[in-house]
Amino acid sequence: MDESHRPVKDTDSDGDYVEFAPAGADGKGEFKCAGCGYGITVSHKLPRCPMCGEGLWERPGAGGGAGPAPRERVYA
C-alpha cells in the first residue's frame, strides 16, 4: 500500500480511537469528511472533499463529536 493511502490514527476529545482514511484510499460505504462533516457514499477510491478540499475521511459515528450536519452525495 502506498504510504499516502494508509489510514491515519488519532484520538478524539474523549480519548476514543478514531481511524481516518485518506483521499485516494480504497473505500466502500459511507464516510464523512474529517474537516467539514460532508457525507458521501463510495464504492471505490475516496476523493478529496468536494465541499472543503480536505483529504481525510472517517466513518459516520466515529469520534462521537457533533460537528456540522453532513450532506450526502453518492459517488459511483
mmCIF file of the N, C-alpha and C atoms, coordinates in Angstrom:
data_MODEL
# 
_entry.id   MODEL 
# 
loop_
_atom_site.group_PDB 
_atom_site.id 
_atom_site.type_symbol 
_atom_site.label_atom_id 
_atom_site.label_alt_id 
_atom_site.label_comp_id 
_atom_site.label_asym_id 
_atom_site.label_entity_id 
_atom_site.label_seq_id 
_atom_site.pdbx_PDB_ins_code 
_atom_site.Cartn_x 
_atom_site.Cartn_y 
_atom_site.Cartn_z 
_atom_site.occupancy 
_atom_site.B_iso_or_equiv 
_atom_site.pdbx_formal_charge 
_atom_site.auth_seq_id 
_atom_site.auth_comp_id 
_atom_site.auth_asym_id 
_atom_site.auth_atom_id 
_atom_site.pdbx_PDB_model_num 
ATOM 1   N N  . MET A 1 1  ? 0.861   -1.188 0.000  1.00 0.00 ? 1  MET A N  1 
ATOM 2   C CA . MET A 1 1  ? 0.000   0.000  0.000  1.00 0.00 ? 1  MET A CA 1 
ATOM 3   C C  . MET A 1 1  ? 0.897   1.237  0.000  1.00 0.00 ? 1  MET A C  1 
ATOM 4   N N  . ASP A 1 2  ? 0.556   2.181  -0.822 1.00 0.00 ? 2  ASP A N  1 
ATOM 5   C CA . ASP A 1 2  ? 1.283   3.440  -0.891 1.00 0.00 ? 2  ASP A CA 1 
ATOM 6   C C  . ASP A 1 2  ? 1.196   4.151  0.460  1.00 0.00 ? 2  ASP A C  1 
ATOM 7   N N  . GLU A 1 3  ? 2.300   4.705  0.932  1.00 0.00 ? 3  GLU A N  1 
ATOM 8   C CA . GLU A 1 3  ? 2.347   5.386  2.233  1.00 0.00 ? 3  GLU A CA 1 
ATOM 9   C C  . GLU A 1 3  ? 1.274   6.460  2.369  1.00 0.00 ? 3  GLU A C  1 
ATOM 10  N N  . SER A 1 4  ? 0.970   7.184  1.291  1.00 0.00 ? 4  SER A N  1 
ATOM 11  C CA . SER A 1 4  ? -0.006  8.263  1.355  1.00 0.00 ? 4  SER A CA 1 
ATOM 12  C C  . SER A 1 4  ? -1.443  7.749  1.455  1.00 0.00 ? 4  SER A C  1 
ATOM 13  N N  . HIS A 1 5  ? -1.665  6.448  1.241  1.00 0.00 ? 5  HIS A N  1 
ATOM 14  C CA . HIS A 1 5  ? -3.010  5.889  1.291  1.00 0.00 ? 5  HIS A CA 1 
ATOM 15  C C  . HIS A 1 5  ? -3.252  5.065  2.543  1.00 0.00 ? 5  HIS A C  1 
ATOM 16  N N  . ARG A 1 6  ? -2.337  5.095  3.501  1.00 0.00 ? 6  ARG A N  1 
ATOM 17  C CA . ARG A 1 6  ? -2.524  4.360  4.747  1.00 0.00 ? 6  ARG A CA 1 
ATOM 18  C C  . ARG A 1 6  ? -3.477  5.113  5.660  1.00 0.00 ? 6  ARG A C  1 
ATOM 19  N N  . PRO A 1 7  ? -4.309  4.367  6.416  1.00 0.00 ? 7  PRO A N  1 
ATOM 20  C CA . PRO A 1 7  ? -5.189  5.032  7.383  1.00 0.00 ? 7  PRO A CA 1 
ATOM 21  C C  . PRO A 1 7  ? -4.383  5.821  8.409  1.00 0.00 ? 7  PRO A C  1 
ATOM 22  N N  . VAL A 1 8  ? -4.952  6.928  8.849  1.00 0.00 ? 8  VAL A N  1 
ATOM 23  C CA . VAL A 1 8  ? -4.338  7.776  9.865  1.00 0.00 ? 8  VAL A CA 1 
ATOM 24  C C  . VAL A 1 8  ? -5.075  7.519  11.169 1.00 0.00 ? 8  VAL A C  1 
ATOM 25  N N  . LYS A 1 9  ? -4.349  7.310  12.260 1.00 0.00 ? 9  LYS A N  1 
ATOM 26  C CA . LYS A 1 9  ? -4.982  7.009  13.537 1.00 0.00 ? 9  LYS A CA 1 
ATOM 27  C C  . LYS A 1 9  ? -4.841  8.198  14.471 1.00 0.00 ? 9  LYS A C  1 
ATOM 28  N N  . ASP A 1 10 ? -5.900  8.479  15.232 1.00 0.00 ? 10 ASP A N  1 
ATOM 29  C CA . ASP A 1 10 ? -5.911  9.615  16.150 1.00 0.00 ? 10 ASP A CA 1 
ATOM 30  C C  . ASP A 1 10 ? -6.914  9.319  17.260 1.00 0.00 ? 10 ASP A C  1 
ATOM 31  N N  . THR A 1 11 ? -6.975  10.183 18.236 1.00 0.00 ? 11 THR A N  1 
ATOM 32  C CA . THR A 1 11 ? -7.977  10.062 19.288 1.00 0.00 ? 11 THR A CA 1 
ATOM 33  C C  . THR A 1 11 ? -8.814  11.328 19.302 1.00 0.00 ? 11 THR A C  1 
ATOM 34  N N  . ASP A 1 12 ? -10.077 11.187 19.704 1.00 0.00 ? 12 ASP A N  1 
ATOM 35  C CA . ASP A 1 12 ? -10.940 12.362 19.788 1.00 0.00 ? 12 ASP A CA 1 
ATOM 36  C C  . ASP A 1 12 ? -10.822 12.972 21.178 1.00 0.00 ? 12 ASP A C  1 
ATOM 37  N N  . SER A 1 13 ? -11.631 13.983 21.455 1.00 0.00 ? 13 SER A N  1 
ATOM 38  C CA . SER A 1 13 ? -11.532 14.699 22.728 1.00 0.00 ? 13 SER A CA 1 
ATOM 39  C C  . SER A 1 13 ? -11.873 13.822 23.926 1.00 0.00 ? 13 SER A C  1 
ATOM 40  N N  . ASP A 1 14 ? -12.600 12.717 23.707 1.00 0.00 ? 14 ASP A N  1 
ATOM 41  C CA . ASP A 1 14 ? -12.927 11.795 24.796 1.00 0.00 ? 14 ASP A CA 1 
ATOM 42  C C  . ASP A 1 14 ? -11.877 10.712 24.959 1.00 0.00 ? 14 ASP A C  1 
ATOM 43  N N  . GLY A 1 15 ? -10.843 10.727 24.120 1.00 0.00 ? 15 GLY A N  1 
ATOM 44  C CA . GLY A 1 15 ? -9.797  9.720  24.189 1.00 0.00 ? 15 GLY A CA 1 
ATOM 45  C C  . GLY A 1 15 ? -10.125 8.458  23.423 1.00 0.00 ? 15 GLY A C  1 
ATOM 46  N N  . ASP A 1 16 ? -11.246 8.454  22.692 1.00 0.00 ? 16 ASP A N  1 
ATOM 47  C CA . ASP A 1 16 ? -11.620 7.301  21.890 1.00 0.00 ? 16 ASP A CA 1 
ATOM 48  C C  . ASP A 1 16 ? -10.773 7.255  20.625 1.00 0.00 ? 16 ASP A C  1 
ATOM 49  N N  . TYR A 1 17 ? -10.457 6.045  20.192 1.00 0.00 ? 17 TYR A N  1 
ATOM 50  C CA . TYR A 1 17 ? -9.674  5.823  18.982 1.00 0.00 ? 17 TYR A CA 1 
ATOM 51  C C  . TYR A 1 17 ? -10.510 6.150  17.746 1.00 0.00 ? 17 TYR A C  1 
ATOM 52  N N  . VAL A 1 18 ? -9.950  6.924  16.816 1.00 0.00 ? 18 VAL A N  1 
ATOM 53  C CA . VAL A 1 18 ? -10.611 7.281  15.561 1.00 0.00 ? 18 VAL A CA 1 
ATOM 54  C C  . VAL A 1 18 ? -9.652  6.959  14.426 1.00 0.00 ? 18 VAL A C  1 
ATOM 55  N N  . GLU A 1 19 ? -10.133 6.268  13.391 1.00 0.00 ? 19 GLU A N  1 
ATOM 56  C CA . GLU A 1 19 ? -9.300  5.978  12.233 1.00 0.00 ? 19 GLU A CA 1 
ATOM 57  C C  . GLU A 1 19 ? -9.792  6.793  11.048 1.00 0.00 ? 19 GLU A C  1 
ATOM 58  N N  . PHE A 1 20 ? -8.880  7.522  10.420 1.00 0.00 ? 20 PHE A N  1 
ATOM 59  C CA . PHE A 1 20 ? -9.192  8.334  9.257  1.00 0.00 ? 20 PHE A CA 1 
ATOM 60  C C  . PHE A 1 20 ? -8.653  7.633  8.019  1.00 0.00 ? 20 PHE A C  1 
ATOM 61  N N  . ALA A 1 21 ? -9.383  7.731  6.908  1.00 0.00 ? 21 ALA A N  1 
ATOM 62  C CA . ALA A 1 21 ? -8.941  7.190  5.631  1.00 0.00 ? 21 ALA A CA 1 
ATOM 63  C C  . ALA A 1 21 ? -8.608  8.368  4.717  1.00 0.00 ? 21 ALA A C  1 
ATOM 64  N N  . PRO A 1 22 ? -7.424  8.343  4.095  1.00 0.00 ? 22 PRO A N  1 
ATOM 65  C CA . PRO A 1 22 ? -7.038  9.459  3.225  1.00 0.00 ? 22 PRO A CA 1 
ATOM 66  C C  . PRO A 1 22 ? -7.668  9.381  1.838  1.00 0.00 ? 22 PRO A C  1 
ATOM 67  N N  . ALA A 1 23 ? -7.810  10.514 1.181  1.00 0.00 ? 23 ALA A N  1 
ATOM 68  C CA . ALA A 1 23 ? -8.265  10.559 -0.205 1.00 0.00 ? 23 ALA A CA 1 
ATOM 69  C C  . ALA A 1 23 ? -7.334  9.691  -1.039 1.00 0.00 ? 23 ALA A C  1 
ATOM 70  N N  . GLY A 1 24 ? -7.899  8.932  -1.967 1.00 0.00 ? 24 GLY A N  1 
ATOM 71  C CA . GLY A 1 24 ? -7.120  8.038  -2.817 1.00 0.00 ? 24 GLY A CA 1 
ATOM 72  C C  . GLY A 1 24 ? -7.106  6.608  -2.308 1.00 0.00 ? 24 GLY A C  1 
ATOM 73  N N  . ALA A 1 25 ? -7.470  6.401  -1.037 1.00 0.00 ? 25 ALA A N  1 
ATOM 74  C CA . ALA A 1 25 ? -7.522  5.052  -0.483 1.00 0.00 ? 25 ALA A CA 1 
ATOM 75  C C  . ALA A 1 25 ? -8.768  4.338  -0.983 1.00 0.00 ? 25 ALA A C  1 
ATOM 76  N N  . ASP A 1 26 ? -8.693  3.018  -1.069 1.00 0.00 ? 26 ASP A N  1 
ATOM 77  C CA . ASP A 1 26 ? -9.870  2.233  -1.424 1.00 0.00 ? 26 ASP A CA 1 
ATOM 78  C C  . ASP A 1 26 ? -10.883 2.336  -0.303 1.00 0.00 ? 26 ASP A C  1 
ATOM 79  N N  . GLY A 1 27 ? -12.131 2.531  -0.643 1.00 0.00 ? 27 GLY A N  1 
ATOM 80  C CA . GLY A 1 27 ? -13.182 2.621  0.356  1.00 0.00 ? 27 GLY A CA 1 
ATOM 81  C C  . GLY A 1 27 ? -14.503 2.176  -0.224 1.00 0.00 ? 27 GLY A C  1 
ATOM 82  N N  . LYS A 1 28 ? -15.349 1.636  0.623  1.00 0.00 ? 28 LYS A N  1 
ATOM 83  C CA . LYS A 1 28 ? -16.681 1.235  0.198  1.00 0.00 ? 28 LYS A CA 1 
ATOM 84  C C  . LYS A 1 28 ? -17.627 1.514  1.348  1.00 0.00 ? 28 LYS A C  1 
ATOM 85  N N  . GLY A 1 29 ? -18.703 2.228  1.054  1.00 0.00 ? 29 GLY A N  1 
ATOM 86  C CA . GLY A 1 29 ? -19.686 2.539  2.074  1.00 0.00 ? 29 GLY A CA 1 
ATOM 87  C C  . GLY A 1 29 ? -19.751 4.028  2.354  1.00 0.00 ? 29 GLY A C  1 
ATOM 88  N N  . GLU A 1 30 ? -20.217 4.353  3.566  1.00 0.00 ? 30 GLU A N  1 
ATOM 89  C CA . GLU A 1 30 ? -20.417 5.746  3.949  1.00 0.00 ? 30 GLU A CA 1 
ATOM 90  C C  . GLU A 1 30 ? -19.209 6.304  4.693  1.00 0.00 ? 30 GLU A C  1 
ATOM 91  N N  . PHE A 1 31 ? -18.872 7.543  4.378  1.00 0.00 ? 31 PHE A N  1 
ATOM 92  C CA . PHE A 1 31 ? -17.791 8.262  5.031  1.00 0.00 ? 31 PHE A CA 1 
ATOM 93  C C  . PHE A 1 31 ? -18.236 9.694  5.246  1.00 0.00 ? 31 PHE A C  1 
ATOM 94  N N  . LYS A 1 32 ? -17.614 10.370 6.221  1.00 0.00 ? 32 LYS A N  1 
ATOM 95  C CA . LYS A 1 32 ? -17.850 11.807 6.390  1.00 0.00 ? 32 LYS A CA 1 
ATOM 96  C C  . LYS A 1 32 ? -16.489 12.496 6.410  1.00 0.00 ? 32 LYS A C  1 
ATOM 97  N N  . CYS A 1 33 ? -16.475 13.710 5.866  1.00 0.00 ? 33 CYS A N  1 
ATOM 98  C CA . CYS A 1 33 ? -15.252 14.499 5.806  1.00 0.00 ? 33 CYS A CA 1 
ATOM 99  C C  . CYS A 1 33 ? -14.807 14.856 7.218  1.00 0.00 ? 33 CYS A C  1 
ATOM 100 N N  . ALA A 1 34 ? -13.521 14.664 7.493  1.00 0.00 ? 34 ALA A N  1 
ATOM 101 C CA . ALA A 1 34 ? -12.980 14.999 8.801  1.00 0.00 ? 34 ALA A CA 1 
ATOM 102 C C  . ALA A 1 34 ? -12.910 16.508 9.007  1.00 0.00 ? 34 ALA A C  1 
ATOM 103 N N  . GLY A 1 35 ? -12.954 17.283 7.922  1.00 0.00 ? 35 GLY A N  1 
ATOM 104 C CA . GLY A 1 35 ? -12.866 18.730 8.025  1.00 0.00 ? 35 GLY A CA 1 
ATOM 105 C C  . GLY A 1 35 ? -14.198 19.432 8.206  1.00 0.00 ? 35 GLY A C  1 
ATOM 106 N N  . CYS A 1 36 ? -15.194 19.051 7.378  1.00 0.00 ? 36 CYS A N  1 
ATOM 107 C CA . CYS A 1 36 ? -16.458 19.793 7.391  1.00 0.00 ? 36 CYS A CA 1 
ATOM 108 C C  . CYS A 1 36 ? -17.680 18.935 7.691  1.00 0.00 ? 36 CYS A C  1 
ATOM 109 N N  . GLY A 1 37 ? -17.528 17.614 7.742  1.00 0.00 ? 37 GLY A N  1 
ATOM 110 C CA . GLY A 1 37 ? -18.655 16.744 8.045  1.00 0.00 ? 37 GLY A CA 1 
ATOM 111 C C  . GLY A 1 37 ? -19.482 16.333 6.841  1.00 0.00 ? 37 GLY A C  1 
ATOM 112 N N  . TYR A 1 38 ? -19.093 16.766 5.641  1.00 0.00 ? 38 TYR A N  1 
ATOM 113 C CA . TYR A 1 38 ? -19.817 16.391 4.420  1.00 0.00 ? 38 TYR A CA 1 
ATOM 114 C C  . TYR A 1 38 ? -19.861 14.877 4.288  1.00 0.00 ? 38 TYR A C  1 
ATOM 115 N N  . GLY A 1 39 ? -21.019 14.308 3.980  1.00 0.00 ? 39 GLY A N  1 
ATOM 116 C CA . GLY A 1 39 ? -21.176 12.865 3.878  1.00 0.00 ? 39 GLY A CA 1 
ATOM 117 C C  . GLY A 1 39 ? -21.182 12.384 2.445  1.00 0.00 ? 39 GLY A C  1 
ATOM 118 N N  . ILE A 1 40 ? -20.515 11.239 2.201  1.00 0.00 ? 40 ILE A N  1 
ATOM 119 C CA . ILE A 1 40 ? -20.505 10.623 0.873  1.00 0.00 ? 40 ILE A CA 1 
ATOM 120 C C  . ILE A 1 40 ? -20.693 9.118  1.022  1.00 0.00 ? 40 ILE A C  1 
ATOM 121 N N  . THR A 1 41 ? -21.095 8.490  -0.065 1.00 0.00 ? 41 THR A N  1 
ATOM 122 C CA . THR A 1 41 ? -21.119 7.042  -0.180 1.00 0.00 ? 41 THR A CA 1 
ATOM 123 C C  . THR A 1 41 ? -20.262 6.697  -1.383 1.00 0.00 ? 41 THR A C  1 
ATOM 124 N N  . VAL A 1 42 ? -19.263 5.843  -1.190 1.00 0.00 ? 42 VAL A N  1 
ATOM 125 C CA . VAL A 1 42 ? -18.350 5.486  -2.274 1.00 0.00 ? 42 VAL A CA 1 
ATOM 126 C C  . VAL A 1 42 ? -18.351 3.976  -2.489 1.00 0.00 ? 42 VAL A C  1 
ATOM 127 N N  . SER A 1 43 ? -17.932 3.576  -3.683 1.00 0.00 ? 43 SER A N  1 
ATOM 128 C CA . SER A 1 43 ? -17.798 2.157  -3.991 1.00 0.00 ? 43 SER A CA 1 
ATOM 129 C C  . SER A 1 43 ? -16.391 1.830  -4.487 1.00 0.00 ? 43 SER A C  1 
ATOM 130 N N  . HIS A 1 44 ? -15.497 2.802  -4.438 1.00 0.00 ? 44 HIS A N  1 
ATOM 131 C CA . HIS A 1 44 ? -14.104 2.571  -4.847 1.00 0.00 ? 44 HIS A CA 1 
ATOM 132 C C  . HIS A 1 44 ? -13.200 3.545  -4.093 1.00 0.00 ? 44 HIS A C  1 
ATOM 133 N N  . LYS A 1 45 ? -12.388 4.327  -4.752 1.00 0.00 ? 45 LYS A N  1 
ATOM 134 C CA . LYS A 1 45 ? -11.432 5.212  -4.078 1.00 0.00 ? 45 LYS A CA 1 
ATOM 135 C C  . LYS A 1 45 ? -12.099 6.465  -3.514 1.00 0.00 ? 45 LYS A C  1 
ATOM 136 N N  . LEU A 1 46 ? -11.607 6.874  -2.354 1.00 0.00 ? 46 LEU A N  1 
ATOM 137 C CA . LEU A 1 46 ? -12.114 8.086  -1.714 1.00 0.00 ? 46 LEU A CA 1 
ATOM 138 C C  . LEU A 1 46 ? -11.573 9.332  -2.416 1.00 0.00 ? 46 LEU A C  1 
ATOM 139 N N  . PRO A 1 47 ? -12.445 10.296 -2.729 1.00 0.00 ? 47 PRO A N  1 
ATOM 140 C CA . PRO A 1 47 ? -11.989 11.552 -3.350 1.00 0.00 ? 47 PRO A CA 1 
ATOM 141 C C  . PRO A 1 47 ? -11.584 12.558 -2.274 1.00 0.00 ? 47 PRO A C  1 
ATOM 142 N N  . ARG A 1 48 ? -11.060 13.690 -2.682 1.00 0.00 ? 48 ARG A N  1 
ATOM 143 C CA . ARG A 1 48 ? -10.922 14.820 -1.765 1.00 0.00 ? 48 ARG A CA 1 
ATOM 144 C C  . ARG A 1 48 ? -12.341 15.348 -1.547 1.00 0.00 ? 48 ARG A C  1 
ATOM 145 N N  . CYS A 1 49 ? -12.580 15.981 -0.434 1.00 0.00 ? 49 CYS A N  1 
ATOM 146 C CA . CYS A 1 49 ? -13.914 16.502 -0.150 1.00 0.00 ? 49 CYS A CA 1 
ATOM 147 C C  . CYS A 1 49 ? -14.279 17.569 -1.179 1.00 0.00 ? 49 CYS A C  1 
ATOM 148 N N  . PRO A 1 50 ? -15.427 17.418 -1.850 1.00 0.00 ? 50 PRO A N  1 
ATOM 149 C CA . PRO A 1 50 ? -15.819 18.420 -2.840 1.00 0.00 ? 50 PRO A CA 1 
ATOM 150 C C  . PRO A 1 50 ? -16.280 19.741 -2.223 1.00 0.00 ? 50 PRO A C  1 
ATOM 151 N N  . MET A 1 51 ? -16.547 19.738 -0.919 1.00 0.00 ? 51 MET A N  1 
ATOM 152 C CA . MET A 1 51 ? -17.005 20.966 -0.266 1.00 0.00 ? 51 MET A CA 1 
ATOM 153 C C  . MET A 1 51 ? -15.846 21.807 0.265  1.00 0.00 ? 51 MET A C  1 
ATOM 154 N N  . CYS A 1 52 ? -14.857 21.165 0.916  1.00 0.00 ? 52 CYS A N  1 
ATOM 155 C CA . CYS A 1 52 ? -13.795 21.949 1.556  1.00 0.00 ? 52 CYS A CA 1 
ATOM 156 C C  . CYS A 1 52 ? -12.382 21.561 1.109  1.00 0.00 ? 52 CYS A C  1 
ATOM 157 N N  . GLY A 1 53 ? -12.239 20.485 0.330  1.00 0.00 ? 53 GLY A N  1 
ATOM 158 C CA . GLY A 1 53 ? -10.925 20.084 -0.168 1.00 0.00 ? 53 GLY A CA 1 
ATOM 159 C C  . GLY A 1 53 ? -10.121 19.216 0.790  1.00 0.00 ? 53 GLY A C  1 
ATOM 160 N N  . GLU A 1 54 ? -10.666 18.900 1.963  1.00 0.00 ? 54 GLU A N  1 
ATOM 161 C CA . GLU A 1 54 ? -9.979  18.046 2.941  1.00 0.00 ? 54 GLU A CA 1 
ATOM 162 C C  . GLU A 1 54 ? -9.675  16.686 2.317  1.00 0.00 ? 54 GLU A C  1 
ATOM 163 N N  . GLY A 1 55 ? -8.608  16.050 2.763  1.00 0.00 ? 55 GLY A N  1 
ATOM 164 C CA . GLY A 1 55 ? -8.201  14.749 2.236  1.00 0.00 ? 55 GLY A CA 1 
ATOM 165 C C  . GLY A 1 55 ? -8.366  13.609 3.218  1.00 0.00 ? 55 GLY A C  1 
ATOM 166 N N  . LEU A 1 56 ? -9.034  13.830 4.349  1.00 0.00 ? 56 LEU A N  1 
ATOM 167 C CA . LEU A 1 56 ? -9.234  12.758 5.327  1.00 0.00 ? 56 LEU A CA 1 
ATOM 168 C C  . LEU A 1 56 ? -10.715 12.501 5.542  1.00 0.00 ? 56 LEU A C  1 
ATOM 169 N N  . TRP A 1 57 ? -11.071 11.213 5.646  1.00 0.00 ? 57 TRP A N  1 
ATOM 170 C CA . TRP A 1 57 ? -12.449 10.771 5.831  1.00 0.00 ? 57 TRP A CA 1 
ATOM 171 C C  . TRP A 1 57 ? -12.533 9.867  7.041  1.00 0.00 ? 57 TRP A C  1 
ATOM 172 N N  . GLU A 1 58 ? -13.698 9.844  7.678  1.00 0.00 ? 58 GLU A N  1 
ATOM 173 C CA . GLU A 1 58 ? -13.949 8.922  8.771  1.00 0.00 ? 58 GLU A CA 1 
ATOM 174 C C  . GLU A 1 58 ? -15.323 8.303  8.581  1.00 0.00 ? 58 GLU A C  1 
ATOM 175 N N  . ARG A 1 59 ? -15.551 7.185  9.259  1.00 0.00 ? 59 ARG A N  1 
ATOM 176 C CA . ARG A 1 59 ? -16.858 6.532  9.195  1.00 0.00 ? 59 ARG A CA 1 
ATOM 177 C C  . ARG A 1 59 ? -17.853 7.336  10.018 1.00 0.00 ? 59 ARG A C  1 
ATOM 178 N N  . PRO A 1 60 ? -19.111 7.453  9.570  1.00 0.00 ? 60 PRO A N  1 
ATOM 179 C CA . PRO A 1 60 ? -20.121 8.155  10.363 1.00 0.00 ? 60 PRO A CA 1 
ATOM 180 C C  . PRO A 1 60 ? -20.231 7.532  11.755 1.00 0.00 ? 60 PRO A C  1 
ATOM 181 N N  . GLY A 1 61 ? -20.383 8.372  12.757 1.00 0.00 ? 61 GLY A N  1 
ATOM 182 C CA . GLY A 1 61 ? -20.462 7.892  14.130 1.00 0.00 ? 61 GLY A CA 1 
ATOM 183 C C  . GLY A 1 61 ? -19.114 7.773  14.797 1.00 0.00 ? 61 GLY A C  1 
ATOM 184 N N  . ALA A 1 62 ? -18.025 7.816  14.040 1.00 0.00 ? 62 ALA A N  1 
ATOM 185 C CA . ALA A 1 62 ? -16.687 7.731  14.620 1.00 0.00 ? 62 ALA A CA 1 
ATOM 186 C C  . ALA A 1 62 ? -16.374 9.023  15.350 1.00 0.00 ? 62 ALA A C  1 
ATOM 187 N N  . GLY A 1 63 ? -15.826 8.922  16.522 1.00 0.00 ? 63 GLY A N  1 
ATOM 188 C CA . GLY A 1 63 ? -15.411 10.098 17.265 1.00 0.00 ? 63 GLY A CA 1 
ATOM 189 C C  . GLY A 1 63 ? -16.488 10.716 18.119 1.00 0.00 ? 63 GLY A C  1 
ATOM 190 N N  . GLY A 1 64 ? -17.735 10.492 17.807 1.00 0.00 ? 64 GLY A N  1 
ATOM 191 C CA . GLY A 1 64 ? -18.827 10.961 18.636 1.00 0.00 ? 64 GLY A CA 1 
ATOM 192 C C  . GLY A 1 64 ? -19.044 12.460 18.686 1.00 0.00 ? 64 GLY A C  1 
ATOM 193 N N  . GLY A 1 65 ? -18.232 13.260 17.984 1.00 0.00 ? 65 GLY A N  1 
ATOM 194 C CA . GLY A 1 65 ? -18.395 14.711 18.013 1.00 0.00 ? 65 GLY A CA 1 
ATOM 195 C C  . GLY A 1 65 ? -19.616 15.146 17.238 1.00 0.00 ? 65 GLY A C  1 
ATOM 196 N N  . ALA A 1 66 ? -20.181 16.262 17.627 1.00 0.00 ? 66 ALA A N  1 
ATOM 197 C CA . ALA A 1 66 ? -21.384 16.744 16.958 1.00 0.00 ? 66 ALA A CA 1 
ATOM 198 C C  . ALA A 1 66 ? -21.057 17.208 15.545 1.00 0.00 ? 66 ALA A C  1 
ATOM 199 N N  . GLY A 1 67 ? -20.107 18.117 15.398 1.00 0.00 ? 67 GLY A N  1 
ATOM 200 C CA . GLY A 1 67 ? -19.683 18.595 14.090 1.00 0.00 ? 67 GLY A CA 1 
ATOM 201 C C  . GLY A 1 67 ? -20.817 19.174 13.267 1.00 0.00 ? 67 GLY A C  1 
ATOM 202 N N  . PRO A 1 68 ? -20.525 19.614 12.058 1.00 0.00 ? 68 PRO A N  1 
ATOM 203 C CA . PRO A 1 68 ? -21.549 20.162 11.189 1.00 0.00 ? 68 PRO A CA 1 
ATOM 204 C C  . PRO A 1 68 ? -22.481 19.070 10.684 1.00 0.00 ? 68 PRO A C  1 
ATOM 205 N N  . ALA A 1 69 ? -23.702 19.439 10.330 1.00 0.00 ? 69 ALA A N  1 
ATOM 206 C CA . ALA A 1 69 ? -24.646 18.477 9.774  1.00 0.00 ? 69 ALA A CA 1 
ATOM 207 C C  . ALA A 1 69 ? -24.139 18.022 8.403  1.00 0.00 ? 69 ALA A C  1 
ATOM 208 N N  . PRO A 1 70 ? -24.002 16.703 8.199  1.00 0.00 ? 70 PRO A N  1 
ATOM 209 C CA . PRO A 1 70 ? -23.472 16.227 6.930  1.00 0.00 ? 70 PRO A CA 1 
ATOM 210 C C  . PRO A 1 70 ? -24.475 16.336 5.789  1.00 0.00 ? 70 PRO A C  1 
ATOM 211 N N  . ARG A 1 71 ? -23.961 16.521 4.594  1.00 0.00 ? 71 ARG A N  1 
ATOM 212 C CA . ARG A 1 71 ? -24.749 16.448 3.371  1.00 0.00 ? 71 ARG A CA 1 
ATOM 213 C C  . ARG A 1 71 ? -24.245 15.229 2.643  1.00 0.00 ? 71 ARG A C  1 
ATOM 214 N N  . GLU A 1 72 ? -25.099 14.544 1.920  1.00 0.00 ? 72 GLU A N  1 
ATOM 215 C CA . GLU A 1 72 ? -24.680 13.307 1.301  1.00 0.00 ? 72 GLU A CA 1 
ATOM 216 C C  . GLU A 1 72 ? -24.720 13.382 -0.208 1.00 0.00 ? 72 GLU A C  1 
ATOM 217 N N  . ARG A 1 73 ? -23.697 12.800 -0.833 1.00 0.00 ? 73 ARG A N  1 
ATOM 218 C CA . ARG A 1 73 ? -23.624 12.710 -2.273 1.00 0.00 ? 73 ARG A CA 1 
ATOM 219 C C  . ARG A 1 73 ? -23.095 11.324 -2.594 1.00 0.00 ? 73 ARG A C  1 
ATOM 220 N N  . VAL A 1 74 ? -23.615 10.681 -3.618 1.00 0.00 ? 74 VAL A N  1 
ATOM 221 C CA . VAL A 1 74 ? -23.196 9.336  -3.975 1.00 0.00 ? 74 VAL A CA 1 
ATOM 222 C C  . VAL A 1 74 ? -22.202 9.414  -5.123 1.00 0.00 ? 74 VAL A C  1 
ATOM 223 N N  . TYR A 1 75 ? -21.052 8.773  -4.943 1.00 0.00 ? 75 TYR A N  1 
ATOM 224 C CA . TYR A 1 75 ? -20.027 8.635  -5.984 1.00 0.00 ? 75 TYR A CA 1 
ATOM 225 C C  . TYR A 1 75 ? -19.980 7.184  -6.401 1.00 0.00 ? 75 TYR A C  1 
ATOM 226 N N  . ALA A 1 76 ? -20.215 6.898  -7.654 1.00 0.00 ? 76 ALA A N  1 
ATOM 227 C CA . ALA A 1 76 ? -20.227 5.504  -8.119 1.00 0.00 ? 76 ALA A CA 1 
ATOM 228 C C  . ALA A 1 76 ? -18.880 5.083  -8.631 1.00 0.00 ? 76 ALA A C  1 
# 
